[in-house]
Amino acid sequence: MIHTDVLIIGGGPSGLTAAKMTCEANLSTILIDRSHILGGQLTKQTHKFFGSKEQYAKQRGIDIATILQDNLQNFPHLTIMLESTVVGLYEDKVATILQRNEYKKISAKVIILATGASEKFLSFENNDLPQIMGAGALQTIVNLYQVIPGQSMVMIGSGNIGLIVSYQMMQAGIEVKAIVEANDCIGGYKVHASKLKRLGVDIKTRTTIKRAIGHEKLEAVELIQVDSDFKEIPGTSQIIETDILCVSVGLSPQHQLASMINAKTAFIPQLGGFVPLLNDQYMTSVEGVFACGDMVGIEEASSAMMEGYLTGLYATQYLNQPHPKCDNLIQHYQNQLYELRDGLFGHKTLIGIQKRKEKLTHAP
Amino acid sequence: MSRILKHPIIDVKPRDKIRFIFEGVEIEGLEGDTIASALIAHGVTTMAYSIKKQRPRGFYCAIGNCASCEMTVNGHAHVRTCITPLEENMIVVREQTEGQKL
């Protein structure tokens, strides 16, 4: 059994920032991630961030991943475990880890869950064919591993991820044959959509996929137009040949580890799905287990970082070894979050966060 | 089914080659590859076949979440190839059954 003050599960934007805070408070910290690199989804994000300087605005995600890791240099009490998957989590704050075919057990005084999100899927005929993949997966294989898996693609979903990934695939030389959106308007920011339209990309609203066509792998897709009730309009079928079909229909918080220890969860649509319920200090209903980032509500990496800092700080308070600048920093990062959520998308998130807190006291 | 050679933002650096065996044939990947990225660069789109209907299974999530890219590597079944770094002389095989029961 390995003993530590803090165990952080997930090495993305929120896990990395939480680790900085607990390390600065001289708490022994283990940061684990199932991947072979740290940074989470930042490692494939070649676009520049919005927000303020504090949130690394105008910097690219790939560079922010490096900055956050550099911030963790020179902490003697920090252990980073990569290629490590949590296969068991227990209420007494013990985790079973599988690292490269070897099982390890870690006992911690505090656990911070920062497992992020996974991509939602869509049901249609032949949706299991190879070369149909999530937007994040395509972005990873192209931007991180520099491999081009096909010459052409069709994107399902016109949210910000669908739009940004389509643009990035064009930068890598992949032809974007169409972006398809079932709603009557584009889901993401106009600035991203305009960029694609200027390059001649066809963004089809009120359109969806009916089936994928192919044998050993995807060869073509059948698209149809839908009415305001999302029912097929007869006679609108169109077959488009494509090497890749990319599915970008939203993200789900990865709440599974919280559920494994019987933390109270609830389905909160504004936060993207099932999330663990939290108090104001980001603690779940299980004493000493905290959670932050996309796993407690789908937002952007910028807010995940601010939540990571805050959660790390609250964890240091909980362990009676507060970070030397704890109160000031908490105020500071709360203000940052407040600014980030000052918009249309932010308003929705705030409603979700309120529910997440209220349900904690009322849930059975 | 190729590598990026030039990119407006990403820094494309020369990388060392890593030799490995896929389905009995020696092929090459590059330093920094996962098993899956090396295979995709070679045009491999099928990572496995489903157990009951033998339908092809491809790369899907890239974060070790969906199990679609699991392969047998050096005799170990169900290795998530999208998050496992490629190593010299690895023996990588597609899975068509549920694997050997222990």
HADDOCK unambig.tbl for C-alpha pairs under 7 A between the chains (distance, minus, plus):
assign (segid A and resid 35 and name CA) (segid B and resid 83 and name CA) 5.25 0.50 0.50
assign (segid A and resid 36 and name CA) (segid B and resid 83 and name CA) 6.38 0.50 0.50
assign (segid A and resid 36 and name CA) (segid B and resid 84 and name CA) 6.78 0.50 0.50
assign (segid A and resid 36 and name CA) (segid B and resid 85 and name CA) 6.83 0.50 0.50
assign (segid A and resid 128 and name CA) (segid B and resid 57 and name CA) 6.95 0.50 0.50
assign (segid A and resid 129 and name CA) (segid B and resid 56 and name CA) 6.57 0.50 0.50
assign (segid A and resid 129 and name CA) (segid B and resid 57 and name CA) 6.61 0.50 0.50
assign (segid A and resid 129 and name CA) (segid B and resid 58 and name CA) 6.86 0.50 0.50
assign (segid A and resid 130 and name CA) (segid B and resid 45 and name CA) 5.97 0.50 0.50
assign (segid A and resid 130 and name CA) (segid B and resid 46 and name CA) 6.28 0.50 0.50
assign (segid A and resid 130 and name CA) (segid B and resid 56 and name CA) 6.61 0.50 0.50
assign (segid A and resid 130 and name CA) (segid B and resid 57 and name CA) 5.68 0.50 0.50
assign (segid A and resid 130 and name CA) (segid B and resid 58 and name CA) 4.01 0.50 0.50
assign (segid A and resid 130 and name CA) (segid B and resid 59 and name CA) 6.58 0.50 0.50
assign (segid A and resid 131 and name CA) (segid B and resid 45 and name CA) 6.73 0.50 0.50
assign (segid A and resid 131 and name CA) (segid B and resid 58 and name CA) 6.38 0.50 0.50
assign (segid A and resid 131 and name CA) (segid B and resid 59 and name CA) 6.95 0.50 0.50
assign (segid A and resid 132 and name CA) (segid B and resid 60 and name CA) 6.82 0.50 0.50
assign (segid A and resid 133 and name CA) (segid B and resid 59 and name CA) 6.75 0.50 0.50
assign (segid A and resid 133 and name CA) (segid B and resid 60 and name CA) 4.44 0.50 0.50
assign (segid A and resid 133 and name CA) (segid B and resid 61 and name CA) 6.59 0.50 0.50
assign (segid A and resid 134 and name CA) (segid B and resid 60 and name CA) 5.99 0.50 0.50
assign (segid A and resid 134 and name CA) (segid B and resid 61 and name CA) 5.73 0.50 0.50
assign (segid A and resid 137 and name CA) (segid B and resid 60 and name CA) 6.34 0.50 0.50
assign (segid A and resid 137 and name CA) (segid B and resid 61 and name CA) 4.94 0.50 0.50
assign (segid A and resid 137 and name CA) (segid B and resid 62 and name CA) 4.79 0.50 0.50
assign (segid A and resid 140 and name CA) (segid B and resid 62 and name CA) 6.89 0.50 0.50
assign (segid A and resid 141 and name CA) (segid B and resid 37 and name CA) 6.46 0.50 0.50
assign (segid A and resid 145 and name CA) (segid B and resid 33 and name CA) 6.28 0.50 0.50
assign (segid A and resid 145 and name CA) (segid B and resid 37 and name CA) 6.45 0.50 0.50
assign (segid A and resid 146 and name CA) (segid B and resid 3 and name CA) 5.81 0.50 0.50
assign (segid A and resid 146 and name CA) (segid B and resid 4 and name CA) 5.24 0.50 0.50
assign (segid A and resid 147 and name CA) (segid B and resid 2 and name CA) 5.88 0.50 0.50
assign (segid A and resid 147 and name CA) (segid B and resid 3 and name CA) 4.49 0.50 0.50
assign (segid A and resid 147 and name CA) (segid B and resid 4 and name CA) 5.94 0.50 0.50
assign (segid A and resid 147 and name CA) (segid B and resid 37 and name CA) 6.75 0.50 0.50
assign (segid A and resid 147 and name CA) (segid B and resid 41 and name CA) 5.62 0.50 0.50
assign (segid A and resid 148 and name CA) (segid B and resid 1 and name CA) 5.40 0.50 0.50
assign (segid A and resid 148 and name CA) (segid B and resid 2 and name CA) 5.21 0.50 0.50
assign (segid A and resid 148 and name CA) (segid B and resid 3 and name CA) 5.70 0.50 0.50
assign (segid A and resid 148 and name CA) (segid B and resid 4 and name CA) 6.55 0.50 0.50
assign (segid A and resid 148 and name CA) (segid B and resid 41 and name CA) 6.94 0.50 0.50
assign (segid A and resid 149 and name CA) (segid B and resid 1 and name CA) 4.62 0.50 0.50
assign (segid A and resid 149 and name CA) (segid B and resid 2 and name CA) 6.85 0.50 0.50
assign (segid A and resid 149 and name CA) (segid B and resid 40 and name CA) 6.22 0.50 0.50
assign (segid A and resid 149 and name CA) (segid B and resid 41 and name CA) 6.85 0.50 0.50
assign (segid A and resid 150 and name CA) (segid B and resid 1 and name CA) 5.58 0.50 0.50
assign (segid A and resid 171 and name CA) (segid B and resid 7 and name CA) 6.93 0.50 0.50
assign (segid A and resid 171 and name CA) (segid B and resid 8 and name CA) 6.95 0.50 0.50
assign (segid A and resid 172 and name CA) (segid B and resid 4 and name CA) 6.91 0.50 0.50
assign (segid A and resid 172 and name CA) (segid B and resid 7 and name CA) 6.32 0.50 0.50
assign (segid A and resid 216 and name CA) (segid B and resid 56 and name CA) 6.17 0.50 0.50
